[in-house]
């Protein structure tokens, strides 16, 4: 009997998040179990670089999930993003000598042809059909339409092949079946954006620790997706390097004093007290802010460049504005910087997923929004992942049941009988060898006596004998 339980895991650069849950008929997400593990030692910018450590992490997470949920995970959805993830538009054309009715077979053939688009070192992990142009008209469902030409426009989503191989090797080593590999930013955008925003056109920005993801939506469809290899960790590293302090102290200073953008002013500058470091040194407030702002400005300017130059969208096309999420977006001044560089004034920040989440008293669940991505996966998929008993070989199969007492006794009796039979045969063989040896001894004794009589000296014969 189906329980509609989804197992999902999201590969993040700072932590791996995993849940078991279901989507209820009222749209709420019911979380049965949730776990997180730090991943900085084996994931960088969303890419697994140490499959062995990744496999160990999978063992830990899945064991905890199964123990908490009292369920077996037979397959799991895997959400990925990070460096190398990008989109490419690909048109596929078919022309006919006379008016032809478009059939599903024709559409399937166009879809298959689109899959042949190559990008050296990359694999297509998802395909988004945008629209089909039939003559001069555009359709999203062209089946049944008469035309002399059809052009399918597809947005192919690529991921480095090496990254996918490393990820799959980790799951194979863990003996964990992958239900599907999904593009986390797409699912997250579907969860956080409103239909009105996607229809009128909007930019989606996920500012993470090591990467910033930019997506453009228009007409409810994703039109562009790219990942910038810069995030909040770059600011932390800058502070650590410039002021020769530990990363932990740098992170604390960033969170406490961080300003992503400082507006120019003609007024008298505000005087700030010096900031005391843990080693006794002091730095000025202005030195700290200038270091933070320099890196954050670089990130925001690159975001603006991708939106305006690479994707080709200006403020007048993105009526829905910008929707911003991710830990790095919590820094003060991010909104001012985005307005300055993109000229888009409509900005909405989202910290927690706008969906009702029910859970069985999981402490501090998603208070910082770190489960948003994995929640978005549960919200968008539907294949059953769990059962009361494992249906196939998995990570944590219980050892096979030992033999019963009756089976043990029967095996011991069989071994004893085999030993007795072997002993009996050995004794019989030994007796045969003894009899054969005795017969030969008697024979040679007789032969020896006969020879003695033949070759004995006559003078030695006893006359009385």
BELBEL-V643332 format. One record per residue. RES is the residue in one letter. SS is DSSP state (h for helix, s for strand, l for the rest). PSI is psi as a letter, one per 20 degrees, with the letter a starting at -180 (* if undefined). D_LAST is the distance of its C-alpha to the last C-alpha in Angstrom with 1 decimal. Layout:
res->{RES,RES}
ss->{SS,SS}
psi->{PSI,PSI}
d_last->{D_LAST,D_LAST}
//
This chain:
res->{X,X,X,X,X,X,X,X,X,X,X,X,X,X,X,X,X,X,X,X,X,X,X,X,X,X,X,X,X,X,X,X,X,X,X,X,X,X,X,X,X,X,X,X,X,X,X,X,X,X,X,X,X,X,X,X,X,X,X,X,X,X,X,X,X,X,X,X,X,X,X,X,X,X,X,X,X,X,X,X,X,X,X,X,X,X,X,X,X,X,X,X,X,X,X,X,X,X,X,X,X,X,X,X,X,X,X,X,X,X,X,X,X,X,X,X,X,X,X,X,X,X,X,X,X,X,X,X,X,X,X,X,X,X,X,X,X,X,X,X,X,X,X,X,X,X,X,X,X,X,X,X,X,X,X,X,X,X,X,X,X,X,X,X,X,X,X,X,X,X,X,X,X,X,X,X,X,X,X,X,X,X,X,X,X,X,X,X,X,X,X,X,X,X,X,X,X,X,X,X,X,X,X,X,X,X,X,X,X,X,X,X,X,X,X,X,X,X,X,X,X,X,X,X,X,X,X,X,X,X,X,X,X,X,X,X,X,X,X,X,X,X,X,X,X,X,X,X,X,X,X,X,X,X,X,X,X,X,X,X,X,X,X,X,X,X,X,X,X,X,X,X,X,X,X,X,X,X,X,X,X,X,X,X,X,X,X,X,X,X,X,X,X,X,X,X,X,X,X,X,X,X,X,X,X,X,X,X,X,X,X,X,X,X,X,X,X,X,X,X,X,X,X,X,X,X,X,X,X,X,X,X,X,X,X,X,X,X,X,X,X,X,X,X,X,X,X,X,X,X,X,X,X,X,X,X,X,X,X,X,X,X,X,X,X,X,X,X,X,X,X,X,X,X,X,X,X,X,X,X,X,X,X,X,X,X,X,X,X,X,X,X,X,X,X,X,X,X,X,X,X,X,X,X,X,X,X,X,X,X,X,X,X,X,X,X,X,X,X,X,X,X,X,X,X,X,X,X,X,X,X,X,X,X,X,X,X,X,X,X,X,X,X,X,X,X,X,X,X,X,X,X,X,X,X,X,X,X,X,X,X,X,X,X,X}
ss->{l,l,l,l,l,s,s,s,s,s,s,l,l,l,s,s,s,s,s,s,s,s,s,l,l,l,l,l,s,s,s,s,s,s,s,s,s,s,l,l,l,l,s,s,l,l,s,s,l,l,h,h,h,h,h,h,h,h,h,h,h,h,h,h,h,h,h,h,h,l,l,s,s,l,l,s,s,s,s,s,l,l,l,l,l,s,s,s,s,s,s,s,s,s,s,s,s,s,s,s,s,l,l,h,h,h,h,h,h,h,h,h,h,h,l,l,l,l,l,l,l,s,s,s,s,s,s,s,s,s,s,s,s,s,l,l,s,s,s,l,l,l,l,l,l,s,s,s,s,s,s,s,s,s,s,s,s,s,s,s,h,h,h,h,h,h,h,h,h,h,h,h,h,l,l,l,l,s,s,s,s,s,s,h,h,h,h,h,h,h,h,h,l,l,h,h,h,h,h,h,l,s,s,s,s,s,s,l,l,l,l,s,s,s,s,s,s,s,l,l,s,s,s,s,s,s,s,s,l,l,l,h,h,h,h,h,h,h,h,h,h,h,l,l,l,l,h,h,h,h,h,h,h,h,h,h,h,l,s,l,l,l,l,l,l,l,l,l,l,l,l,l,l,l,s,s,l,l,l,l,l,s,s,l,h,h,h,h,h,h,h,h,h,h,h,h,h,h,h,h,h,h,h,h,h,h,h,h,h,h,l,l,l,l,l,l,l,l,l,l,l,s,s,s,s,l,h,h,h,h,l,s,l,h,h,h,h,h,h,h,h,h,l,l,l,l,s,s,s,l,l,l,l,l,l,l,s,s,s,l,l,l,l,l,l,l,l,l,l,l,l,h,h,h,h,h,h,h,h,h,l,l,l,l,l,s,s,l,l,l,l,l,l,l,l,l,l,l,l,l,l,l,l,l,h,h,h,h,h,h,h,h,h,h,h,h,h,h,h,h,h,h,h,h,h,h,h,h,h,h,h,h,h,h,h,h,h,h,h,h,h,h,h,h,h,h,h,h,h,h,h,h,h,h,h,l,l,h,h,h,l,l,l,l,l}
psi->{p,p,i,k,p,p,p,q,q,p,o,q,h,h,q,p,p,q,q,p,r,q,p,r,h,j,i,q,p,o,p,h,q,p,q,q,p,q,j,h,i,j,p,p,k,j,p,p,i,n,h,g,h,g,g,g,g,g,g,g,g,h,g,g,g,h,g,g,i,k,q,p,o,h,r,q,p,o,p,q,b,a,p,i,p,r,q,p,p,o,q,p,q,p,q,q,h,r,p,q,p,p,r,h,h,g,g,h,h,g,g,h,h,h,i,i,p,q,o,p,j,q,q,p,i,q,p,o,p,f,r,p,o,o,d,j,q,p,q,h,n,i,p,i,p,p,r,i,q,p,o,p,p,q,o,p,p,q,q,p,h,h,g,g,g,g,g,h,h,g,h,g,h,i,l,p,p,p,g,q,o,q,o,g,h,g,h,g,g,h,h,h,q,q,h,g,g,h,g,i,p,r,p,p,o,o,n,a,g,i,q,p,p,p,q,p,q,p,k,j,q,p,i,q,p,q,p,p,l,q,a,h,h,h,g,g,h,g,g,h,g,g,j,l,r,q,h,g,h,g,h,g,g,g,h,g,i,p,o,h,p,o,q,q,q,i,r,p,q,p,p,q,q,q,p,p,r,h,j,i,r,q,q,q,g,h,g,g,h,h,g,g,h,g,g,h,h,g,g,h,h,h,g,h,g,g,g,g,g,g,h,k,p,r,h,i,h,m,h,i,b,p,p,p,a,q,h,i,i,i,p,q,i,g,g,h,g,g,g,g,h,i,k,o,i,o,p,p,p,p,g,q,p,l,q,p,p,q,q,m,l,o,p,k,o,k,h,j,j,i,j,g,g,h,h,h,g,h,h,i,r,i,p,p,i,r,r,h,q,p,i,r,p,a,g,k,p,q,q,q,p,r,q,r,h,g,h,g,g,g,h,g,h,g,g,g,g,h,g,g,g,h,g,g,h,g,g,g,h,h,g,g,h,g,g,g,g,g,g,h,g,h,g,h,g,g,g,g,g,g,h,g,h,g,j,q,p,h,i,i,p,o,h,i,*}
d_last->{109.1,111.0,112.0,114.0,112.3,112.6,110.3,112.0,111.4,113.7,112.4,114.8,114.8,115.2,113.4,111.6,113.2,111.5,112.6,111.8,114.9,116.9,120.4,122.3,124.8,127.7,126.6,125.2,121.8,119.5,116.9,113.7,112.0,112.9,111.1,111.7,109.6,110.8,110.0,111.4,107.9,106.9,110.2,113.0,116.2,114.6,111.6,108.0,106.5,103.3,101.6,98.9,101.4,103.3,100.3,99.7,103.4,103.0,100.1,102.2,105.3,103.7,101.5,104.7,106.7,104.0,103.6,107.3,108.1,104.9,104.7,102.3,103.7,102.6,104.9,107.6,110.8,111.0,114.4,114.7,117.5,117.9,118.0,118.0,119.3,122.2,124.0,125.0,127.5,126.3,128.5,127.0,129.3,129.2,132.1,132.8,135.1,136.7,137.2,133.8,132.9,130.6,127.5,124.8,122.5,124.8,124.9,121.1,120.9,123.4,121.3,118.2,120.0,121.1,117.6,117.0,119.2,117.1,117.5,114.8,112.6,114.1,113.3,115.7,115.1,118.2,120.9,124.4,126.6,130.1,132.3,132.5,135.4,136.5,139.3,141.7,140.6,137.9,135.7,132.9,131.8,132.5,130.6,133.0,135.6,136.8,136.9,136.3,134.5,132.6,131.5,129.1,129.5,126.4,125.7,122.1,120.5,118.0,115.3,113.1,109.9,107.8,109.3,108.4,104.8,104.3,105.7,103.6,100.4,101.1,101.4,98.4,96.3,97.6,96.8,100.4,102.2,105.7,108.2,110.6,111.8,115.5,118.3,119.2,122.7,123.7,122.6,124.2,127.5,127.5,127.2,129.8,132.4,135.0,135.7,139.2,137.9,135.5,138.2,140.9,138.6,136.9,134.6,131.5,130.2,127.0,126.9,123.4,121.6,120.3,122.1,125.5,125.5,128.7,129.3,132.5,133.4,136.2,136.9,134.0,131.5,129.6,131.0,129.4,126.5,125.4,123.6,124.9,122.2,124.3,124.6,125.1,122.1,123.8,126.6,124.0,122.3,125.7,126.6,123.2,123.5,127.2,127.2,123.6,122.7,119.7,119.7,120.0,123.2,124.5,124.0,125.8,128.8,129.0,129.1,131.6,134.1,133.3,136.3,135.6,139.2,142.1,145.5,148.0,150.9,154.0,154.2,153.2,149.4,147.8,146.3,142.8,140.9,138.0,134.6,132.1,128.5,125.5,124.9,128.5,130.1,133.2,134.2,137.4,137.9,139.3,136.2,133.9,136.1,136.5,132.7,132.2,135.2,134.1,130.8,132.2,135.1,132.6,130.8,134.0,135.4,132.2,132.5,136.1,135.1,132.5,134.9,137.9,136.5,133.0,133.7,137.4,138.8,141.9,143.6,145.8,142.8,140.9,143.4,140.7,140.3,137.1,134.5,132.5,129.4,126.4,125.9,127.7,130.8,131.4,132.8,136.5,138.6,136.3,139.1,141.7,139.4,138.7,142.5,143.2,140.7,140.6,144.2,143.0,144.6,143.1,139.8,137.8,134.9,132.1,129.7,128.1,127.4,130.3,128.1,127.4,124.0,122.4,119.3,117.5,118.8,117.2,118.6,121.1,120.2,122.0,124.7,124.6,124.2,120.7,119.5,122.3,120.3,117.3,119.8,121.5,118.2,117.8,121.4,120.8,117.5,116.2,112.5,110.4,108.0,106.5,104.7,103.0,99.6,98.6,98.5,96.3,94.3,96.4,96.5,95.8,93.6,91.8,88.0,86.3,85.7,82.2,79.9,80.6,78.3,77.0,76.2,74.4,72.3,71.4,70.5,68.2,66.5,66.0,64.4,62.2,61.0,60.4,58.3,56.3,55.7,54.6,52.2,50.7,50.2,48.6,46.1,45.2,44.7,42.5,40.3,40.1,39.1,36.4,34.9,35.0,33.3,30.5,29.9,29.7,27.3,24.8,25.3,24.8,21.6,20.1,21.6,20.0,16.5,17.1,18.6,15.8,13.5,16.5,17.4,14.3,14.5,12.4,12.6,10.9,7.6,5.2,5.4,3.7,0.0}
//
